[in-house]
Amino acid sequence: MSETFIHWDVHELLPGGTVVVADPPPRGDSVRRSPAWGVGDCPHLVFEPLPSDPPVGPERMAAVASFLARHEVETVLVEYLDFADRWFDFLAAQSVRTWIRGHGVDLSARLRESRWRQAYRRYADAAGVIVPSHMAAQTLAEAGLPADNVHVVRYSVDLPGLRTASDGDNMIRCVAVGRLVPKKAPVLLIDAFRRAATNDDRLTLDLVGEGPLANDARQYVDAHRLADRVRLHGRLPHADTLALVRSADVFLHHAVTAPDDGDTEGQPLAILEAMAAAVPVVATHHAGIPEVVDDRRNGRLVPEHDVAGMASTLLHLAANPTERRRLGAAARATIEERHTHTVARRTLLRLLSLDTRERIAK
C-alpha cells in the first residue's frame, strides 16, 4: 500500500466507491476506518476479515465472499499479478468482474519461473489484465496470455506549475530517486555522476531512496570522497521527494536488468514526475522507459551499464542550458498528452466498466 500507483488507484479512481481488502492486515485491526486512507470527507473502509486466519483460509474467503455479495461489489482490481494468484480462483467463483494490474517484478522476474507462467495463464479468464507498457504486454503475450485481454494503461502524475527562474548560483543539481535495489543500480548511477563531476565542479547529486544496496552506495561515496557532492537522503516523504525533483536541473535514472533474478522496471513514476516538472531526464534504454523517454526528443537514453555514456551525456547537458530547457519542455508536453490523471482515470473507468457508476455518483 506504500506504492504511489496503488495509493492513486485507491484514492482517485472512484472516490467514495472504493473499498480496500488488505492481505495481510496493514496494522492488525479487523475492521476499521483509517484517516490515513481518507479522501476528503469519505474515508475508505479498510476491510480485513479474521486477521488471525491464514491469508487464504476458508473462513477468511467466506468473510470476503459475504462482503462482496452484501455490498453488491461490481469490480475487483487486484494489484500485482503474483499476488492475484492466491485470490484468482476464489474471485472467479464470485459475481464480480476481476481485473489484475501488473507493475514490475511480477512482469519480469516472476516470468522466469514456469510455476508463475502457468499461474498467469489462468488470467485469460479474467475480465482483463492491465500493464504500464507495451513491452510488458508483449511479455505476457509471449508467456501465453491472450494479447486482446492485456491492456496498456500508462501511469499518471500531477502536473506542477511551471518552474521559476534559477536563483543564479550556477550549480547543476542532479536528482535520482528509487529503492536501492539491483535493478536501480545505485552504484552505477553514482559512478556515472562521479565521472562527470570530475570534469565539472558545478555538479551535485541528491539520491533519494533506501534498500539493500544502501551500504554499497555509502561505501562508494566515502571511498571516492564524494560526500561534498553527493547527498544520500534515504527514504523521504513523497512531498519532500517531489520538491527535490522539481528543483533539479537534471534527473538521473540508471535502471538495469537485475543479474540474479531478471527483475526489471515497469515504467518508473519518478521519471514521469521529473518530466512533468520539465526536468530533463537521463536514463537507460531499459524495459518500458523508452516508451516514455524518446532519446534526443524529450530526454536522453544510454545503454544499461554504460556509465561512461551517462557521464558524457550529463556533461553535455550541464554545459548546455538551452538543450536542458528544450528537452524539459518536450518532456512536459509528453506528460500533458499521455500521462495525466484525467487520461488514466478515464481509461481505467472505461476498462473496468465503472464509467456509468461514476456518472451516477456525481
Secondary structure by P-SEA (a helix, b strand, c coil): cccaaaaaaaccccccccccccccccccccbbbbcccccccbbbbbcccccccccccaaaaaaaaaaaaaacccbbbbcccccccccaaaaaacccbbbbbbcccccccccccaaaaaaaaacccccbbbbccaaaaaaaaaaccccccbbbbbbbbbbcccccccccccbbbbbbbcccccccaaaaaaaaaaaaaaacccbbbbbbbcccaaaaaaaaaaaacccccccccccccaaaaaaaaaaccbbbbbccccccccccccccaaaaaaaaacbbbbbcccccccccccccccbbbbcccaaaaaaaaaaaaaacaaaaaaaaaaaaaaaaccccaaaaaaaaaaaacaaaaaaaac
